[in-house]
Amino acid sequence: MVETASVDNPFPGWDGSIAGARTLQAQLASRVILHDGFPTPLRTVAGFDVGFEDGGETVRAAVVLLDAGSQQTLETHVARMPTSMPYVPGLLSFRELPALLRALEMLSAPPDLAMVDGQGIAHPRRLGIAAHLGVTTGLAAIGVAKKRLCGHYEDPGPQRGDRSRLLHRGDTIGYALRSKPRCNPLIVSPGHRVSLDTAVLLVMRFLDGYRLPEPTRRADRLASRRDEPRTPVEGTLL
């Protein structure tokens, strides 16, 4: 009987080793679907991001659910869990996925689409955090990363919407997208049940004058605690 992933067992079959994590990534990457399989029209989209508290001892996963038409925020949730794995390049999802799954559970209903601050298939083993979340949950998912993890691209043009292919070992694994003039490009790649070109179009759809699309921009603010009210310090004026 094949075990299914859950918050309590997010990595079924993993022996806890680095080598085992990379083997599991390769297995899960073979299950990534790179054609469009999300509901149309989209009703809801969720943005996911992860931060850390307590000097890195606590993972803080944020999810923001938006109405796909009006882009109104419908729900926000934060899940906190003890950090169970140190940072290992290329294995970020093994550090962050358990808390993301818990945040997803907090939503009143699964979203039609997940946008994750991180990589989709733009990853050396084609399984970044967005792809891992997508395959584990079955959600259509897109990775929207602030930096490149692997591959190379020509610098896209200066205007909003200009893009260039991200190439790695002869494959197109995503796009470098200029989401805002005079800003560094985003790395956009499909995670699951979304095609390469559609991933870029959906990110463009949710841009509203900022570098990040609204789902991950709002999740980023929540994960990094920038939306929390500042506590006044006695004797100072704010």
N, C-alpha and C positions, 0 to 999 in steps of 0.2 A: 504494500500500500504506500503510495507516494504522499509524503507529508506536505501540507499546505502551510504557507507562511502566515504568521499572526503576530500581534504585538508581543505575545509571550514567547514566540518562537519565530523570529523574523527571518532566520537563515537556516531552514531545515536542511539537514545533511552536512552542514559545515562543522569541521572538527576543531575550529578555533584557531587554526594556523594561518600564516600569511600565504603559504602555498595553497592551502585549501580554499582560501578566499578567492584567489586568482582562478582556481579551477572552477569554483562556483560561478564566478563572473562569466567565464567562457560558456558554461552551460546555459546560464540565463540569457546571455547575449544572443544565443541561437533562437530564442523564443521571441525576440523583439520583432514586432510587425511594423513595417515601414510603408504602409499605405493607409489612407484615411478610413477610420472606422469609428468616428465619434458621432454623436447625435447631431442632426441638422434640422432646424436651426439650433445653434447652441443656446441653452437656457442659462447655465451657470458655468463659471470658470473659477477655479481656486488657485491662489498663489501660495507657494510654500517657500519658507526660508528657515535657516537654522542659525542660532547664535549660541553663546555660551555664558554661563554665570559661574560665580564662585571660583574665579581663577581657572576656569576650564573644567571644573569638577562636575558641572551640571549642563546637560544639553537642553537648550531652549528652542523648541520647534514651534514655529508660528504658521498658522493657516488663515487666510482671508478669503472668504467666499463672496464673489461678485455676481450680480445679475449681468448676464452677457450682453444684454441690449442696452440698458441704461448705465452700466458699470457702477451702479450703486452698491456699496458694501452691505451685504446681508448678514454675515456672521464673522466674528473674529475669535480665535481660540489660541491659547498657548499651552503646549504640553512640555513638562519638565521631567527629565529622567537623569539618573546618574550616568556620567560618561564612562562607557565600559571598554573603550578601545582608544589607544593613542592615535594621533594623526599619522597615517602612512600614505604617501603619495600614491594616487590611483585607487585607493581603497576607502575613499571618503564615505561611501554609502554604508559601510559596515560600522561607522562611527555615528552616523546621523539617522539612518533609516528607522530604527526602533522608535525614536521620538516622533518622526514624521508620521508613522503609522498610528501612533497614539493621537496625534493632532487630527488626523483624518477621521478617526473614530468619533471625535467630538462633534463633527458636523452633523446636522440634522438629516442630511441625505448626501450620498456621494455626488461630486460635481461631474458635469459632462466632460470637463477638460481640466487637467492640472498643469500649471506652469510652475516650474521649480527653479529656484536660484541655484544653478549648477549645470553640469553637462548632461546631455542626453547620450547619443552615440558618439559624440566628439570626445572619445576616450580611447586610450591605447587598446583596451579589450572590448570596446564598443558597449560598455555598460557603466555610464556615469550615474549619478544619483537619480536623475529624472527617468532614465531607462530602467533602473532597478526598481524604483517606485511603481512605474507603469506595469512592468511584467509581474511584479509581486501582487498588485491589486487588480490588474486588468484595466486600469484607467488609461484613457488617452492622455499622453503626457508630452510636454515640450521642455527641453532644457534651455535656460536663458542665463548664460554665464557672463561675468564681467571680464574674464581673462581666458585665454587659450590654455588648454592643458596639453594638447599635442597637435601635430600637423603644421601646415604652413598655408598662408594666403597672401594674395596681393592686397595692398591697402585699398579699401573701397573708396569711391568718390566722396566728395565732401558733403553732399546733400543728404537730407533725411531720406531713407529708403535705399540709398546706394548700398550694394552688397557685392561680395566676392566669395567664391567657393573656398571652403576649408578642406584641404586635401591631406590625406595621410595614407601612406603605403599604396598609392594609386587609387584610393577611394575618396569620393566626396562624402564627408562625414558631417557637414554643416555649412553654415554661412557666417562670414563676418559681416555684420549689419550695422550701417551707420544710422543709429536711431535718432540722433540729434546732431545738428551741425556743431563742429568744433569739439566734439566728444569722441573718445576712443570707441571703436566699434564693439558691439556685443557679439558674443559667440552663440549662435542659435542653432540648435540641433534637435531633431525629433527624439523623443524618448520611447514612445510606444503608440501604435495605432494612429500615427500622424506621418505624412510624407515629408520629405525634405523641403519642397517648395511651399507646402501648406503651412509648415511650421513658421516660416518667415512671414507669410501673409497674416497668420493669426497674431504674431507678435506685433506687426505693424498695426493691426486693427485696434490693439489695446494701448497704443502709445498716445499720450495726451500731453505732449510738451516736455516731458522728462526723458532722461536717457533710458530708464527702465520702463517696461510696460506696466500698466497699473496693477495687475495681480501680484507680480513679484515686487514692485516698488512698495506697495502697502505691506506686504509680508516682511520685506526687508526692514521697514521702519518698526514693525512690531517685534521682530526677532532681535533687533539691535537695541530695543527699548527707547528709541528716539521719540515715540509717541506717548511715553509715560510722562506725567507731570513732574516737573523738577521739585524737589523738596527744598524749601528756602533754608538757608543756613543762617542761624541767629547772628544778628549784627550786620547783615548784608541786605542790599536792596536788589531785587530782581526786576 
